[in-house]
Amino acid sequence: MGLAALYSSGLLDAYFRCVNGNTQVSATELRTMPLPPLEQITELGRRIRKAKRPMSAVDGLVEEVIGG
C-alpha cells in the first residue's frame, strides 16, 4: 500500500517529470528511481489503510511521512 501511494503521489510525479521530461514510465525507470527507506514506505501504507478517503489523502500523507 505504501509503495502504491508513493507512486501515485504528486511528489514522485513532479520528481519524475523533472528528471525524465515526460510522463511515460518504463520498468527500468521504476527500478532506478530513488525511494525512501522501507520503514517510511511501511508507515505510509499503515496511514493510507487508516484514512477514510485514501486516494484524496495520498499527497498529504506522503508529505507527512516522507517530507517534500
Order of alpha helices (4+ residues) and beta strands (2+ residues): alpha-alpha-alpha-alpha-alpha
